[in-house]
Amino acid sequence: MKLKQYIFEYLRKRMPEREVRFPHFDEPLRIMLIYESDYLERNDAIKTIRQDLLRRQMDVTMWGYVERKEVQTLILPQSRILGLSDYNFFGKPRDYVLTDLQAEHYDLLIDLTTRPLLPLRYLAMYTDADFKVGMNLGEGIHDMLISLPDLSPEQGEEAEIEASWLYHQMIQYLTTIKSKD
C-alpha cells in the first residue's frame, strides 16, 4: 500500500498548475460530483444531493467508486460507477478512465469522499475543474478544504461522516464566500 501511495504522491507533485476560478452559484455551473458508492449502488444521499444541484439549475455529472463492483449498473442518471477493474496494479486509473474523465471540463468539482480512498483521490486529481472542493484529507488536491468538527471521545475516530453533511458544509461555505466578495 505504501508503494501505491508513493506513486500517487509522485504523480500529484508532477501535475501542472491550474488556473483556479471561484464558482458563482448565481449562474448555471457544470459540476463533477465524486463519491464512494455503497455496495448495492443505491446511493440515496447522492440522489438527494443531485436533486438539490438540479434544482439550482446545475449540470451534474457523477462518478462513484465501489470496491466490489460485480455488474455494470446505471441506477443514477449521468453517473458512472468504477470498480477495482478500472484501476491498474498500482492503483492508478486505466487509460480509458483517464481519457473519459479528462474529456470534459467542469466549473466545480465536489468531492464527497470522507476517507482517504486512493481510487477517488486519483479521480479528484485528474478531473479538469476550475475549482475543487473536498474534505481535508491532507493531499493538496483541492482548492477549498472542509475540516471535520471536533469529535467527542464517545464518537471516537471511527465516527462516520455522512456525504450529505459534507455537501451541505461545502454549499454553505461556497455561497457564504460568494456573498462577501
N, C-alpha and C positions, 0 to 999 in steps of 0.2 A: 504494500500500500504506500510506503514511503516513496518508492520509485515513481508511482503514478502521480503523487503529489508534487514531487520534484519536477517531473516533466511539465505538469500544469503550470507551476511557478515559472519555469524557464520560458514557456510559450507566452505566458501572461506578460512577462517583462519585455518580450520582443514585439508585442502588439504596437502598431503605430498609434501615435497620439490622435485623439479625436477632437473635433470642434464641438464643445458642449454648448447646447442651447436649451434653456429652461422652457418647459412646455407651458402654454397658457390654456386653461380649461374653458375659456370663453369661445374657443374655436374648435371645430372638429379635429381630432388627432388620430393618427394611425398608432395603435398600441399593440405591443407584443406582451403577452402575459405568459410567464413561465411558472410552472407549478409541479409539485410532486403529486402524481396521480395516486388514488387509492387502488388497491389490488383489483377490485371489481370495476374500476373505472367509472364509478357513479359520480364522484366529484360534486356533491351538492353545493358546497361552499363556492366552488369555482363557477358553477352555473349562476349562482346569485350575483357574484362579482361581475360576470359577463353581462348579465341583465342590467346591472347598475351602469356599466360603461355604455351599453347600447342606449339606455335611457338618456345618457348625457350626449348622445349622438356621436359616439366614437366608433371608429373602425377597429374591431378587435380580432387579433389572431392569437391563438393559444397553442403552446407546446408544453406537453407534460412528459413525465418520466415515471415509469414503474419498473422495478427490477424483475418481476416475474410476469412479463408480458407473454401471453400464450396465443392470443388470436388478434388479428387486425380488426379492431372495432372503431367505429366513429360514432360515439354517443353524443358528443358535443359538436355543434357546427363550427367550422373553421378551427378545429382542434386536431393536433397531431400528437399521438402518444408514442414515445420512444421507449425501447427496452434495451437490455444488455446486448442484443444482436446488432444494435445500431452504433455500437462503440467498439473500438479495437481493443487489443490486449492491454494497451497502456491507458485505457480509459478515455481516449480522445474520440470524438465523433467521427464516423466514417465519412469519406469524401462526399458521398451523395447527400448526407445530412448537412454538411457544411455548405454545399452548393445550394441546397434548398433554403437553408437558414439565411445565407447572405444574399439571396436573390431579391429580397425585399428590404426597403428602408423604412424605419419606424421613427415617429416623433418621440415616443416614450417606451421604455422597457420597464414593466412592473414585474419584479422577481419576487414571487411569493414563497421562495424556498426558506424554510425555517430551521434547517440544519445543514451543515456543510456536506452536501451531496455532490461529488465530483462531476457526474454527468450534467447536472443542472448548472454548475459553475461554468462548465465549458459553453453551454448554451448562452448564458449571460455574457460571457466574454466575447463570443463570436457574433452576437446579434448586432446588426448595424442600426444603432439608435442614437438620436441626438442627445437623449438624457436617459440615464439608467438609475433606477431606484430599487433598493433592496435592503434586506436585513444586514446588520453589521456582523459579518462572519469573518472579518479580517483579511479579505482577499484583495481589496483595492480595485475591484471591478466597477463598482457603482459610483455615480456622481453624488447621490444623496443616500445616506445610511439611516436606517431606523434601528435604534438600540432597544434592547429588552428592558422592561421595567424591573426594578429590583424585586427579586423573588424572596418570599418569606422562607425561613428554614423548613416550614411544613411543606412547602411546594417543592423545594429542593431543585437540583439540577435537571431532574427528569420531567419537569413541568413541560407540557406540550403547548406550543404557541399555535393558535388557530390562524389559518390563512385569511379568514375574514377579518380578524383583529388586525393583522398586519396590513391588509389592504386599506382598512379604514384609517389607520395611522398615516399611511402614505398619502392618501387623498386629503386628509386633514392638513398635513404639512404642505403639500403641493398647493392647495387652494389658499392657505393662510399666507404663504410666501408671496403668492401672486397678488393678493390683496394689499400687500405692504410695499410693492415696488412701483 
